[in-house]
Amino acid sequence: QVVQVNGGGQSLTADKIVNMMPVTKRNPRDYIFGKVIGEGSYSTVYLAKDIHTNREHAIKVCEKQQIIREKKREQVRREKDALNILSNSGSSLFVKLYCTFQDAERLYFVMSYAKNGDLLPYINKVGSFDAACTRFYSGEILRALEHLHDLNIMHRDLKPENILLDHNMHIKVADFGCSKILEQPDAVDKSILDENNPRQRSNSFVGTAQYVSPELLTEKTISPSSDLWALGCIIYQMIAGLPPFRSRSEYMLFKKILNLDYVYPDGFNADAKDLVQKLLVLDPNERLGTKDDQRYTSIRSHPFYNGLDFDTLHVTNPPPIYPYL
Ligand SMILES: C[C@@H](Nc1nc2c(c3cc(-c4cn[nH]c4)ccc13)C(=O)N=C/C2=C\CC1CC1)C(C)(C)C
């Protein structure tokens, strides 16, 4: 039957109204949950299969109670906003947010599944990437940073564990936008740096702190340049096999960062060494690229990247990562 809903204008029949309805919200029963992929501080990321499309997804599940207790509502909001902006920005260099839904106890974020996991095991397995691999993968990370910074989003926690690899071995940057470095127990605990702070020194080993920039430790300022410092650490690690700043004690680790106390192993690629030296600069305003806008042209034109075509990286077959036999 014809339903006159807009005062004699174009008639709407029932079937047209139904077609205008949004896709019904998903719910947990639309997915078969599989293995735990990883744990955040207030969330768990599962591998899951959508029973309607048979597609694999990563679903980040957050406990509402825990978010409230740990006062992370603002952070979850920021991360979702960043994910939304990025998912609609058309770049394939980031994990995509497909949909979100909730039930009484939890929030669910359905994201793209990076079939080949994160970059760290590849660096550890081969001990060190050859120049072609380092060029390609650090080049993809640079493109991702250009895209992020263009959208005024800073990653703030760039590290190999957050650089994921899709089925074609192209990168997908994960876990961005949430400025979680400061809040999380396993993150930087800066309070130990002010000597006069009565707080006990926390001697918990910090995984995240290896890539933290000096300005975050001193002025507590965050800028896109902090991501360039992390890029410098990652390029060093791709070639040396380990990050430049390492220590069992958090305090010594921060001291090494603030004193730029690191060394290049023998045989370190000379061009890469020159590039890393221009990124691991204490003053964020003096790092290579900080004066660039739109694209990091001064990094793209560094000799280490001679011959690399940045704009076709995402459609180029990645070089194989050779395991040392
Ligand atoms: C960095 C993150 N690790 C991971 N986050 C995500 C993965 C992911 C996949 C594997 C993997 C795939 N096969 N084997 C391992 C290993 C680690 C992963 C994925 O596929 N899709 C989206 C992800 C994250 C979305 C982002 C909002 C958090 C932590 C450690 C925080 C769980």
The ligand as an SDF file (V2000), in Angstrom:
LIG
                    3D

 32 36  0  0  0  0  0  0  0  0999 V2000
   49.4420   -3.9220   18.1990 C   0  0  0  0  0  0  0  0  0  0  0  0
   48.4260   -4.9490   18.5810 C   0  0  0  0  0  0  0  0  0  0  0  0
   48.7280   -6.2070   17.8830 N   0  0  0  0  0  0  0  0  0  0  0  0
   47.9200   -6.5580   16.8780 C   0  0  0  0  0  0  0  0  0  0  0  0
   46.9170   -5.7200   16.5920 N   0  0  0  0  0  0  0  0  0  0  0  0
   46.0760   -6.0010   15.5550 C   0  0  0  0  0  0  0  0  0  0  0  0
   46.2080   -7.1440   14.7440 C   0  0  0  0  0  0  0  0  0  0  0  0
   47.2640   -8.0730   15.0600 C   0  0  0  0  0  0  0  0  0  0  0  0
   47.4470   -9.2920   14.3960 C   0  0  0  0  0  0  0  0  0  0  0  0
   48.4720  -10.1640   14.7700 C   0  0  0  0  0  0  0  0  0  0  0  0
   48.6090  -11.4390   14.1150 C   0  0  0  0  0  0  0  0  0  0  0  0
   47.9970  -11.8630   12.9810 C   0  0  0  0  0  0  0  0  0  0  0  0
   48.4010  -13.1430   12.7290 N   0  0  0  0  0  0  0  0  0  0  0  0
   49.2340  -13.5100   13.6870 N   0  0  0  0  0  0  0  0  0  0  0  0
   49.3800  -12.4970   14.5510 C   0  0  0  0  0  0  0  0  0  0  0  0
   49.3620   -9.8080   15.8040 C   0  0  0  0  0  0  0  0  0  0  0  0
   49.1990   -8.6190   16.4890 C   0  0  0  0  0  0  0  0  0  0  0  0
   48.1480   -7.7470   16.1410 C   0  0  0  0  0  0  0  0  0  0  0  0
   45.2740   -7.2890   13.6170 C   0  0  0  0  0  0  0  0  0  0  0  0
   45.3080   -8.2620   12.8340 O   0  0  0  0  0  0  0  0  0  0  0  0
   44.3440   -6.3260   13.3910 N   0  0  0  0  0  0  0  0  0  0  0  0
   44.1990   -5.2280   14.1830 C   0  0  0  0  0  0  0  0  0  0  0  0
   45.0440   -5.0400   15.3090 C   0  0  0  0  0  0  0  0  0  0  0  0
   44.9180   -3.9800   16.2080 C   0  0  0  0  0  0  0  0  0  0  0  0
   43.8980   -2.9390   16.0580 C   0  0  0  0  0  0  0  0  0  0  0  0
   44.2980   -1.7690   16.9310 C   0  0  0  0  0  0  0  0  0  0  0  0
   43.2900   -1.0290   17.6470 C   0  0  0  0  0  0  0  0  0  0  0  0
   44.3190   -1.9670   18.3720 C   0  0  0  0  0  0  0  0  0  0  0  0
   48.3680   -5.1850   20.0940 C   0  0  0  0  0  0  0  0  0  0  0  0
   49.6960   -5.7680   20.5440 C   0  0  0  0  0  0  0  0  0  0  0  0
   48.0400   -3.8860   20.7660 C   0  0  0  0  0  0  0  0  0  0  0  0
   47.2610   -6.1890   20.3410 C   0  0  0  0  0  0  0  0  0  0  0  0
  1  2  1  0
  2  3  1  0
  2 29  1  0
  3  4  1  0
  4  5  1  0
  4 18  2  0
  5  6  2  0
  6  7  1  0
  6 23  1  0
  7  8  2  0
  7 19  1  0
  8  9  1  0
  8 18  1  0
  9 10  2  0
 10 11  1  0
 10 16  1  0
 11 12  1  0
 11 15  2  0
 12 13  2  0
 13 14  1  0
 14 15  1  0
 16 17  2  0
 17 18  1  0
 19 20  2  0
 19 21  1  0
 21 22  2  0
 22 23  1  0
 23 24  2  0
 24 25  1  0
 25 26  1  0
 26 27  1  0
 26 28  1  0
 27 28  1  0
 29 30  1  0
 29 31  1  0
 29 32  1  0
M  END
$$$$
